[in-house]
Amino acid sequence: MSRVKFLKDYRDSHLDQFKAISEYLFYHPELKFKEFQSAEYLMKQCEVLGFKVEGNVAEIETAFVASYGAGKPVIAILGEYDALPGLYQTPNSASKNDEGNKVGHGCGHNLLGTGSLMAAAMVKAYMEEHQLEGTVRYYGCPGEEIGSGKTFMVRDGAFDDVDFALCWHPSPSNSVMNLSSLANYLVNFHYKGISSHAANSPHLGRSALDAVELMNVGANYLREHVTEDVRYHYALHDVGSSSPSVVQDSATVQYLIRAKTIDTVHDVYERIKKIAQGAALMTETEVEIDFVKGCSNYIPNTQLGFQLHHSLDEIYEYQASRDDEQFAKEIFNSLTDNEQKNKLTSLVGFGFLDDEEALEGKYIYDKVSP
């Protein structure tokens, strides 16, 4: 039996099993590093599939590694299963509704966690059938959404003996991502001031919220003096009292700093830290800098990319049903005119290299991108 036929037969005979796994994850969405139900469920499924499971990897409760085989090569297949706030979507609905403020798998990590597990199970089954040496591992990677759980696993040695790691992500394009990504830092700036009545004794107060606003103004002036690849964004996580009659004695702003390389991110971070300290000096408040996480820029492996593309070409087969096409059309029509005109943006970010004419009159990209 050919390799491709073996894999397709495995897929077809186990499809219902993995659909059930995906549905469980979808209906149990959990935020970064709190994926307790999802991780426990996936670990049990790995054991059912014949993998040996190790939990609490890198001292992260929801990180795990499921292994089969022994020796080299060691193949890692990465799974993710965390969700995001405010991104729940009612199944089979093409429009947002009142449930959209709930936690949900807006980036399809229920599919990612399941699809990667199916891939690992396929490799295991093929190794068993052909008595092949080597090790295949499914890595349960928590906190991918603004948490970078994999970086902590790498730091603690979970990937030290791995020869290569593969992953995939739900995408509007069937393609191999042979692009770099932006490195990033996630940092909280906690300001502490002195509370006071804003009318009777404003001179006694020291506003942490003023400090946050001054910091943001300073950071926005910095935008003129950084390279074009630099992006940074901020969100207020705490503004102290909800009353304007009170001088706020606490406020927190979170910054996400991105650039092409980790060195550039670090340089910008150091400059933003000085702005934060300057805002504290101007307002006579104190600032605590809480470094949440860092993530290096992805460096693509071109040779692995070619192999992945060859394999994708070999095994790919998809014929959109009329219902699929109609549903995709409804989703597309729910977008603004500007979003529709810029449809290539998300595709290119995932490695799409086909001509835009290949999308003409279509709502599902139904082939493999060159």
C-alpha positions as CSV (number, residue, x, y, z in Angstrom):
1,M,0.0,0.0,0.0
2,S,1.4,3.4,-0.9
3,R,2.1,6.0,1.8
4,V,-0.5,8.4,0.5
5,K,-3.2,5.7,0.4
6,F,-2.3,4.5,3.9
7,L,-2.7,8.0,5.3
8,K,-6.0,8.7,3.4
9,D,-7.4,5.4,4.7
10,Y,-6.4,6.2,8.2
11,R,-8.0,9.6,7.9
12,D,-11.3,8.3,6.5
13,S,-11.6,5.5,9.1
14,H,-10.8,7.8,12.1
15,L,-12.6,11.0,10.9
16,D,-15.5,10.7,13.3
17,Q,-13.2,10.2,16.3
18,F,-11.2,13.4,15.5
19,K,-14.3,15.4,14.7
20,A,-15.6,14.6,18.2
21,I,-12.3,15.8,19.7
22,S,-12.5,19.1,17.8
23,E,-16.1,19.6,18.9
24,Y,-15.2,19.0,22.5
25,L,-12.4,21.6,22.4
26,F,-14.8,24.0,20.6
27,Y,-17.4,23.7,23.3
28,H,-14.9,24.0,26.1
29,P,-13.0,27.2,25.2
30,E,-10.4,28.3,27.8
31,L,-8.0,31.2,27.9
32,K,-4.2,31.0,27.9
33,F,-2.6,28.7,30.6
34,K,-6.1,27.9,31.9
35,E,-6.9,25.2,29.4
36,F,-7.5,22.7,32.1
37,Q,-10.4,20.8,30.6
38,S,-8.9,20.8,27.1
39,A,-5.5,19.6,28.2
40,E,-6.9,16.9,30.4
41,Y,-9.2,15.7,27.6
42,L,-6.4,15.7,25.0
43,M,-4.1,13.8,27.3
44,K,-6.7,11.1,27.7
45,Q,-7.2,11.0,23.9
46,C,-3.5,10.6,23.4
47,E,-3.5,7.6,25.8
48,V,-6.4,6.1,24.0
49,L,-4.3,6.4,20.8
50,G,-1.4,4.6,22.4
51,F,0.9,7.5,23.3
52,K,2.8,7.7,26.5
53,V,1.9,11.0,28.1
54,E,3.9,13.4,30.4
55,G,2.0,16.3,31.9
56,N,3.0,19.5,33.7
57,V,5.9,20.1,31.2
58,A,8.0,23.2,32.0
59,E,6.0,23.4,35.2
60,I,3.0,24.6,33.2
61,E,-0.1,22.7,34.3
62,T,-1.7,22.7,30.8
63,A,1.5,21.7,28.9
64,F,2.2,18.1,28.0
65,V,4.1,15.8,25.7
66,A,2.7,12.6,24.2
67,S,5.3,10.2,22.8
68,Y,5.6,7.0,20.8
69,G,8.6,5.1,19.7
70,A,12.3,5.4,20.6
71,G,15.5,6.8,19.2
72,K,16.1,9.1,16.2
73,P,14.7,10.9,14.4
74,V,12.6,12.7,17.0
75,I,9.6,14.4,15.2
76,A,7.6,17.0,17.0
77,I,4.1,17.9,15.9
78,L,2.7,20.9,17.8
79,G,-0.9,21.2,19.0
80,E,-2.6,24.3,20.5
81,Y,-5.9,24.6,22.2
82,D,-6.3,27.9,23.9
83,A,-9.1,30.4,23.0
84,L,-9.6,34.2,23.1
85,P,-12.0,36.5,24.9
86,G,-14.9,37.8,22.9
87,L,-14.5,35.5,19.9
88,Y,-17.1,32.8,20.4
89,Q,-19.1,32.2,17.3
90,T,-22.3,30.2,17.0
91,P,-21.7,27.2,14.8
92,N,-23.0,27.4,11.2
93,S,-23.9,31.1,11.6
94,A,-22.3,33.6,9.3
95,S,-23.0,36.6,11.4
96,K,-22.0,37.8,14.9
97,N,-24.6,37.6,17.6
98,D,-25.0,38.3,21.3
99,E,-22.9,35.3,22.2
100,G,-19.9,36.9,20.6
101,N,-18.7,38.4,23.9
102,K,-17.9,34.9,25.3
103,V,-14.6,33.1,25.2
104,G,-14.2,31.3,21.9
105,H,-11.8,29.6,19.4
106,G,-11.7,32.6,17.1
107,C,-8.4,31.4,15.5
108,G,-9.5,27.8,15.2
109,H,-7.3,26.3,17.8
110,N,-9.9,23.6,18.4
111,L,-9.0,22.5,14.8
112,L,-5.3,23.1,15.3
113,G,-5.1,21.0,18.4
114,T,-7.1,18.2,16.7
115,G,-5.5,18.3,13.3
116,S,-2.0,18.1,14.8
117,L,-3.0,15.2,17.0
118,M,-4.4,13.4,13.9
119,A,-1.2,14.0,12.1
120,A,0.8,12.6,15.0
121,A,-1.5,9.6,15.2
122,M,-1.1,9.0,11.5
123,V,2.7,9.0,11.8
124,K,2.5,6.6,14.7
125,A,0.2,4.2,12.8
126,Y,2.5,4.3,9.8
127,M,5.6,3.6,12.0
128,E,3.8,0.6,13.5
129,E,2.7,-0.7,10.2
130,H,6.2,-0.5,8.7
131,Q,8.2,-1.2,11.9
132,L,10.1,2.1,11.6
133,E,12.5,3.3,14.2
134,G,12.3,6.8,15.6
135,T,10.1,8.9,17.9
136,V,7.0,10.9,17.2
137,R,5.7,13.4,19.7
138,Y,2.6,15.4,20.0
139,Y,3.4,18.6,22.0
140,G,0.4,20.1,23.9
141,C,1.4,23.8,23.7
142,P,-0.8,26.1,25.9
143,G,-1.0,29.9,25.8
144,E,-0.2,30.5,22.2
145,E,-2.6,33.4,22.1
146,I,-0.5,36.2,23.7
147,G,1.2,33.8,26.0
148,S,3.9,32.0,23.9
149,G,3.7,28.8,25.9
150,K,6.2,27.1,23.6
151,T,8.9,29.6,24.5
152,F,8.8,28.5,28.2
153,M,8.8,24.8,27.0
154,V,11.9,25.5,24.9
155,R,13.6,27.4,27.7
156,D,13.1,24.4,30.0
157,G,14.5,21.9,27.5
158,A,11.4,20.2,26.3
159,F,12.6,20.4,22.7
160,D,16.4,19.8,23.2
161,D,16.5,16.4,21.4
162,V,14.0,17.2,18.7
163,D,15.2,17.0,15.1
164,F,12.4,19.0,13.6
165,A,9.0,20.4,14.6
166,L,6.0,20.8,12.4
167,C,2.8,22.7,12.9
168,W,-0.2,24.1,10.9
169,H,-2.8,26.7,11.5
170,P,-6.4,27.1,10.1
171,S,-6.1,29.5,7.2
172,P,-8.0,30.8,4.1
173,S,-5.1,29.5,2.0
174,N,-3.7,26.0,1.5
175,S,0.0,26.9,1.6
176,V,3.3,26.5,3.3
177,M,4.3,29.5,5.3
178,N,7.8,30.2,4.2
179,L,7.9,33.7,5.7
180,S,9.4,35.1,8.8
181,S,7.1,36.4,11.6
182,L,7.4,39.4,13.8
183,A,9.3,39.1,17.1
184,N,7.4,40.5,20.1
185,Y,7.5,41.5,23.8
186,L,4.4,41.7,26.0
187,V,4.9,44.0,29.0
188,N,2.6,45.5,31.7
189,F,3.4,48.9,33.2
190,H,1.7,49.2,36.7
191,Y,1.5,52.7,38.0
192,K,0.9,53.5,41.7
193,G,-0.1,57.0,42.9
194,I,-2.0,58.6,45.8
195,S,-5.8,58.8,45.9
196,S,-7.5,62.0,46.8
197,H,-10.7,63.9,46.2
198,A,-10.5,65.6,42.8
199,A,-12.4,68.7,43.9
200,N,-11.6,69.2,47.6
201,S,-8.0,68.2,47.7
202,P,-6.6,67.6,44.2
203,H,-3.2,68.9,45.2
204,L,-2.8,65.9,47.6
205,G,-3.4,63.3,44.8
206,R,-0.9,61.8,42.4
207,S,-2.7,60.3,39.5
208,A,-1.6,56.9,38.1
209,L,-4.0,57.4,35.3
210,D,-2.3,60.7,34.3
211,A,1.0,58.7,34.2
212,V,-0.5,56.1,31.9
213,E,-1.8,58.8,29.6
214,L,1.5,60.7,29.5
215,M,3.3,57.4,28.8
216,N,1.1,56.7,25.9
217,V,1.6,60.2,24.5
218,G,5.3,59.8,24.8
219,A,5.2,56.4,23.1
220,N,3.2,57.8,20.3
221,Y,5.8,60.5,19.7
222,L,8.4,57.7,19.5
223,R,6.7,56.2,16.5
224,E,8.4,58.9,14.3
225,H,11.8,57.6,15.4
226,V,11.6,53.8,14.8
227,T,12.1,51.7,11.7
228,E,9.1,51.0,9.5
229,D,8.8,47.3,10.7
230,V,8.2,48.3,14.3
231,R,4.7,48.1,15.7
232,Y,3.5,48.6,19.2
233,H,0.0,48.7,20.6
234,Y,-1.4,49.3,24.1
235,A,-4.5,48.5,26.1
236,L,-5.7,49.8,29.5
237,H,-6.1,47.0,32.0
238,D,-6.8,49.1,35.0
239,V,-7.8,52.7,35.4
240,G,-8.3,52.8,39.2
241,S,-11.6,54.3,40.5
242,S,-14.6,54.5,38.2
243,S,-15.5,57.9,39.6
244,P,-14.1,61.1,38.0
245,S,-14.3,62.7,41.5
246,V,-11.3,60.6,42.6
247,V,-7.7,60.9,41.7
248,Q,-6.9,57.4,40.6
249,D,-4.1,55.8,42.6
250,S,-3.6,52.8,40.3
251,A,-3.6,52.2,36.6
252,T,-2.0,49.6,34.3
253,V,-1.3,49.7,30.6
254,Q,-0.2,46.7,28.6
255,Y,2.1,47.0,25.6
256,L,2.7,44.6,22.8
257,I,5.9,45.5,20.9
258,R,6.6,43.9,17.5
259,A,9.5,44.1,15.0
260,K,11.2,41.9,12.4
261,T,14.0,40.8,14.8
262,I,14.1,40.3,18.6
263,D,17.1,42.7,18.8
264,T,15.0,45.5,17.4
265,V,12.1,44.7,19.7
266,H,14.5,44.9,22.7
267,D,15.9,48.2,21.6
268,V,12.4,49.7,21.3
269,Y,11.4,48.2,24.6
270,E,14.3,49.9,26.4
271,R,13.2,53.2,24.9
272,I,9.6,52.7,26.0
273,K,10.8,51.8,29.5
274,K,12.5,55.3,29.7
275,I,9.2,56.9,28.6
276,A,7.4,55.0,31.3
277,Q,9.9,56.1,33.9
278,G,9.6,59.7,32.6
279,A,5.9,59.6,33.0
280,A,6.3,58.4,36.6
281,L,8.7,61.2,37.2
282,M,6.4,63.9,35.8
283,T,3.4,62.7,37.9
284,E,5.3,61.8,41.1
285,T,4.0,58.2,40.8
286,E,5.8,54.9,40.8
287,V,5.9,52.4,38.0
288,E,6.5,48.7,38.2
289,I,7.5,47.0,34.9
290,D,6.2,43.5,34.6
291,F,7.7,41.6,31.6
292,V,5.1,39.0,30.6
293,K,6.7,37.2,27.7
294,G,9.0,37.4,24.7
295,C,8.8,35.6,21.4
296,S,11.6,35.5,18.7
297,N,10.9,36.0,15.0
298,Y,10.2,32.7,13.2
299,I,13.0,31.7,10.8
300,P,11.6,29.4,8.1
301,N,13.4,26.2,7.1
302,T,13.3,26.3,3.3
303,Q,14.1,22.6,2.7
304,L,11.4,21.4,5.2
305,G,9.1,23.9,3.4
306,F,9.7,22.3,0.0
307,Q,9.1,18.8,1.6
308,L,5.9,20.0,3.2
309,H,4.7,21.5,-0.1
310,H,5.4,18.3,-2.0
311,S,3.5,16.3,0.6
312,L,0.6,18.7,0.6
313,D,0.4,18.4,-3.2
314,E,0.4,14.6,-2.9
315,I,-2.4,14.2,-0.4
316,Y,-4.6,17.2,-1.0
317,E,-8.1,16.6,-2.3
318,Y,-11.1,18.8,-1.7
319,Q,-14.3,19.5,-3.6
320,A,-16.4,22.2,-2.0
321,S,-20.0,21.3,-1.6
322,R,-22.8,23.7,-2.6
323,D,-23.6,24.3,1.1
324,D,-19.9,25.0,1.8
325,E,-19.7,27.5,-1.0
326,Q,-22.9,29.2,0.1
327,F,-21.8,29.5,3.7
328,A,-18.4,30.9,2.7
329,K,-20.2,33.4,0.5
330,E,-22.4,34.5,3.4
331,I,-19.3,35.1,5.5
332,F,-17.6,37.0,2.8
333,N,-20.7,39.2,2.3
334,S,-20.7,40.0,6.0
335,L,-17.3,41.8,5.6
336,T,-17.0,45.6,4.9
337,D,-16.2,46.7,1.3
338,N,-12.7,47.6,2.6
339,E,-12.2,44.2,4.1
340,Q,-13.3,42.5,0.9
341,K,-10.9,44.6,-1.2
342,N,-8.0,43.6,1.1
343,K,-8.8,39.9,1.2
344,L,-5.3,39.1,0.1
345,T,-3.8,40.4,3.3
346,S,-4.6,37.4,5.5
347,L,-3.8,34.9,2.7
348,V,-0.3,36.4,2.0
349,G,0.4,36.3,5.7
350,F,0.0,32.5,5.6
351,G,2.2,32.0,2.6
352,F,-0.2,32.5,-0.3
353,L,1.7,33.0,-3.5
354,D,-0.9,32.3,-6.2
355,D,-2.2,34.9,-8.6
356,E,-5.2,36.9,-7.3
357,E,-7.1,35.8,-10.4
358,A,-7.2,32.3,-8.8
359,L,-9.7,33.8,-6.3
360,E,-12.0,35.3,-8.9
361,G,-15.6,34.3,-8.4
362,K,-14.6,32.0,-5.5
363,Y,-15.3,32.1,-1.8
364,I,-13.2,29.1,-1.0
365,Y,-9.6,28.6,-2.2
366,D,-9.8,25.0,-3.3
367,K,-6.2,24.2,-4.4
368,V,-2.7,24.3,-3.1
369,S,-0.8,27.6,-3.5
370,P,2.4,27.4,-5.4
